[in-house]
Amino acid sequence: MVYARFSNFEFPISSFHFQGQGLDNLTHTLTAVALSQAGLSRKTRFATLAVIAGANLPDIDVVTWTRDTTTYLQYHRGLTHSLLGVAGLGALAGAVIYYLGRHAAPKASAGAANLCWLVVCGLAGVASHLLLDFTNSYGVRPFLPFSGRWYAWDIMFIVDPLLLFLLVAGLGIPALLRLMSEEMGARKPGYRAGAMVALAAMALLWGLRDLAHRRVLSLLDSHTYARENPRRVGAFPAPGNPFAWTGVVETDSAFHVVAAGALDDDVNVDDAEVFRKPEPGPALGAARQTRTAGVFLGFARFPWSDTQEHETGYSVTWRDLRYASLGTERRGFVVDVELDKTLRVLSESFSFTGAPRPAGLQGSPAGEEESATPGEADARPASHR
């Protein structure tokens, strides 16, 4: 399998399913550079540094990973990704760079650092981080600490190769032209035009994906699934191709995961992978009381649960079907809870990558019957847009 890796984030190209939970600092940094070169760099010395610092500061919450993945899930994209965080981190970035810049030896041609403009640059960087994170399916919680509701636009893959290409081209081509001009002794072109083109291309890509997203949601909502009407529908993008999506449809008795194309005339619901909701049972009820399950259910938008009984007890698993990977054995965003026969919790864990699905945890193709295991139907989603 071929893998692409950006910053600390990795996903297999062949299945368009990411693995690992890293930070897409490359996209954030390139966006910050584009914002700076589009005009902010003319306002004050150290402007580019302030925007880049602001664009990466929200991910300081990565320190929570040092405890465990559940803690990271609980606090990632929390206060540092809220509107209060924008104000606080932006001001901090500008003030710290201003203080350090005052002690830096200035170049003869360099202007003085301006505190107000550096704070503006820091705010612009942090705001760009929140906006980029809002565009993908993970989402943000902008109104913390007053509301923990998640908001997500669902139009961009978490690390989108096409967006990275547009940013690299917009910033890289002017750099190449400057190098060529220097060798020829000609006047060096600036970076501003390329940066503005890159930002405009990003906005156009968002608009295109938004139209495709709305189209796919409409197609998904126009069907019945095993003679049941949709209760909720979601559409989640693939990397690179703005017209390829994975649809998730919740009905009264099941979740249906199906490939969908914005350019297609319809969705083939017969090809959907079906995850049936189990009947209530004590094992899943006990597992829901664990800290790991509580954190996960506060985050998951399409949580599907499965309970397997074995000789020594029960294995309870939750998945967020936003991250289902059609046609592969990979699964992401998974909670596993082990119970003994008395329903005492033996272990609990959360994984961003998960392991290949055991036979009992695979969805069935549409139209095939699948017996429900003892458990509790848990369709309680996190509060999302």
N, C-alpha and C positions, 0 to 999 in steps of 0.2 A: 504494500500500500504506500502511496506517495503522500508525504506530509508537507504542508507549508507552515512556516513559523514566522510570526511577527512579534517583536518584543519578547514577552514571556508567554505568548499565547500560541497554541498549536492546534491544527485541525487537519484531518485527512482529506485531501482534495477529492479522492475518488468517491467518497460518500457524502461530501459536503457537511460533515459533522465534526464539530470542534471537540478537542479533548484537552483537559487541563483547564485551570481557571487562572489566567494571568491577567496582566494589565495591558491594554492596547495603548501604551504610551507613545508609540511611533505615530499613530494617527493624531493623537492629542498634540504632540510636539510639532508635527508638520502644520497642523491647523494654526497653532500659535505663531509659527514663523510667518505663515501667510497673512495673518491678521496684522502682525507687526510691519511686514514689508508693504502692506496695502496702505499704510499711512501713519501708524502709531510710532514707527521708528523715527519719524521726523520731529516728534514732539519733545523728546527728551533723550538724554544719554541713558543707556542701559534699558531702553524700552523693550527690545527683543528678549533680553534676559528676564525681565519682569513678566512678560506675557507667557514665556515658556514655563517659568516657575509656577505661575498661577494655573496654567493648564494641566500641570501634573500634581499639584499639591493635594487635590481631593483624594487621590489614591494613597495618601499617607495611611489610610485605614487598613492597608495591607499588613500592618503590624499585628492585627488581630489574628492573622493566620498562624502566628507563633504559638497560639494556645491550641486551637483545633479548627477543623473546617466548619463545624457548626457555629462557632463563635464568629468566624469570618462571614458566613452567610448571614448571620444576625446583624452584624454591624457594617458590612460592606455597602456602599452607596447609602450611608446613613446621614448623620449630621454634616459630614464633610461634603455631601452632595445635596445639601438643602439650600434654600435661599439665604438662610442665616449663614451657612457655610460660605456661600459666594461672597457675602459682605466681609466676613471675618478673615477668610483666607486671602481674599484679594487685597485687602488693606494690609495684612501681614506681609504678603509678598512684596508689595510696593515699598513699605516702610523699611523692611530688612535690606532690600537692595539699595535703597537710598542711603541708609546708614553705612553699609559696606562700601558703597560707591564714593562716599565722601573721603574715604581713606585710600582710594585708588589713585595712582598717579595719572592725571589727565594728559591726553595727547594735546599737542599744541592747537590742533584744529577741532578738538572735541568741545562741545558745549557743556554747560553745567547740568547736573542732574536736577530734575524738577520733581519734588515730592508728590505734588498733586497728580501730575501726569503718570508718574510711576504707579501710584495707587490705581488710577484708571486702567493702566495696562494690566496690572495684577487682576483687577476685577474682570476685565475682558477675557483674560486667560481662563479664570475659574468658570465664568459663565459659558465659555465655549465648551469646556469639559462637560458641564451639566447638559448642554444642548445635544452634544454628540451622544452621551449616554442615554438621553431620553429617546433618541431615534431607534434604539435597538430593543429587543424583546425583554431584556433583563429589567430595564426601567430605572426610575429614580423615585425617591421619596422627598419631594421638594419642600413639603410643609412641616417636616420634623422641626422641633419636638412636639408640635401641636397636633399633628396628624401623621400617622404612619402609613397612609394610603400610598400605594404604588401607582405611578403613571408611566406608560410606555407607548410610544408611537408605533412600534412593531414594523418599521419599514426597512431597517438596515440590519445586516448580519453583524455580529459583535466585532469581527475583524473583516472588513470588506475589501477585497483586493482591488475592485474597481475604484473605490474612493481613494485608496492609497495610490493607485496609478495616477489619478487626476492631480493629487497633491504633489507627487514626485515630479510629474511632468511640468506642472505650473511653476514649481520652484527650481527644478533642475535645468530646464531649457534656458532660462535667463542666465543661470550660472555658466552653462556651456558657452553661450554667446559672449559673455563677458570674457571668458578665457580666450576665445578665438579673437576677440577684438583687441585684447592685450597683446597677443602675439603679432597681430597685424599693425599695431600702433594706432588703431582707430579709437574713436570715443566709445567708452564702455556703456552699454545699455544698463538701465536700472532693473531692479527686481519688481517694481510696483505693478507693472502691467501683468506680469506672469502670476503674481500673487492674487490680483483681483480676478483674473481669469479662473484660477484654481478655486477661489471661493464662490464665484458665480457658477462654475461647473458643479460644485458640491450642492448648491441650492437647486440647480436643475435636476441633479440626480435624486435628491430628496423628493422633488415634485413628481418625477417620473415614477418613483417607487410608491409614492402615496397613491397615485392614480391606479397603479397595478394592484396595490393592497386593497383598495376599495372595490376594484373589479372582482378580485378573488373572493372577498367576503360576501359580495352579492351572489356569486355563483354558489358558494357553499350554503348560503342561507336559503337558496331557492329549491333545495331538495328535501325529501324525507329520507330517513335512514332507518332501514328495517321497519318501515311503516311508522316511524316516530318523527315528530317535528323537532327541529333543533331548539335547544334551550339557550345555548351560547355557542358562538363560533369565534375562531381565531385563525389568523393566517400569519405565518412566520417565514422570513426570507431565507433563501440560500445565498451563499457568497458568490459575488461576481455577476450572476445572471439576475437582472432586476425583474424578470418575468417568471421565475421559478419559485414556487412557494410550497410550504407544507401546511395543510389545513387541519385544524383540530375542531371537531364538532361534538358537543355534549348533548345527548338526549336523556330521556328519563332513565334508561337502563344501561347506557354504555357511552364510551368515548369512541369516536371514529377518527382515525388519522389517515389522511389521503393526500396524495400529490396533486397539486393544482397549478395551472398555468394561466397567467393573465391574458395571454394571446389566444388561449383555447376557447372554443365555443361553449364548452361545458366541462364539468368535473365528473369523472367516472367513479361514482360512489361504490360500484361493485368491487373496485380494487382497494377499498379502504381496509386498513388494519383495525380490528375491533377489539377494544378493551372493555370487557363487561364489568359492570359494578357488582360487587359481591353482596350477599345478604349480611345483615348485622350479626355480629358474634362477639363473644367476650375477649378473644385474643387481640383483635384490632382495637377494641376499646381500651384495653390495658396498655397497648403500645402507644396509643395517642396521648397517654399521660406523660410520656417521656419528654425531656427537654428538647431532644433532637427533633422529634416529630412536631412539637409545638412551634419551634422556629421554622421548620420547613413548611408547615401548613400556613404560616403567616406570610410566606413568600410565594408559594406555588399558586399558579393560576388554574391549571388543569391537573389537580392531583388525583392519581389513580392508585388504588391500594390492592394488595394481594396478600393472602394469608395461606401459608403452607404448613400443614401438620406433619410432624415426623416423630420418630420413636421417643425422643427426649423432650419434645415440646413443640414450639411454633416459631416459624420464621415469618416476620411481617415486613413487607416492602412497600414503600411509596415511590412513585415517580411523578415528575412534572412533565406532562406530555407536550409541553412547548418544545422540549428538547428531544423529542422522539426522532429517531433516525430510520426512515423507511428503508427496508431492504437490507439492513445490516443487523448484526447481533450486538452492536454497541448501544449503550444507554447512558444518559447523562442525568445529573441531579437526582440522586437516589438515596433514600433512607432505608437502612436495614436495622431491624430490631429483633433480637433473639429472646424468646421467653421459654421458661420451663413449663412443665405440665400444670404447675400451680399458678401460672401467669406471672411469675416473678421475672423481672427483667434481668437477663444475663449480660446483654451487651446492646449498645446502640451506636450507630455511626451514620455519618453523611458523607457522600462522595460526589464531587462535581463530574467525575468521569464514569463511575460505576464500573461493573465488570460485565462481560458478555452475559446476556440474559439466559438464565436457566430455562429449561423447557416449560416449566409451569408458569413462567412469567411472560411468555410471549403472547402478543395479541393474536387473534385469529382472523383470517381473511373474512371479508364481508360475506354473509350468507351461511357461514359455518356455525354450528352450535357449539357453545363452550360452557361447560358446567361451572357454576359459580362456586368458589371455595368459601368455607366459613370465614366470615369477616364482616366488616362494617362498611357499607358504602360511604365513602368520604368524598363528596363533591363540594366540600366547603372551600371555595377559592379564597385566595388573598384578595384584599380590597384593591382592585385595579381600575384603571381607566376603562 
